[in-house]
Amino acid sequence: MYQYLKQYLTVEEKVIYFNSPFSKKMEFEKIKFIKKVTGEYILVSDNTELGIDTAMIDPESIIYLNMMLKSLNVIF
């Protein structure tokens, strides 16, 4: 419920993180590859996986997120 009332995801210059009481974050430079599964992106680093539910993101923001993820030059 919290994520419906607040912004779900924040993308900054070097970090992506969830806005939740138990926020997860991942630095872009640590992302090794991105799995694209039905309605979800899973960002994978050496130690962590971060799942992003695209249904929770505004359609205009998904365009920005896709551009940002493609610019990382990791396996998509």
Secondary structure, DSSP 8 states (H G I E B T S, - for coil): -HHHHS-SEEE-SSEEEE-STT--EEEGGG--EEEEETTEEEEE-SS-EEEEEGGGS-HHHHHHHHHHHHTT-SB-
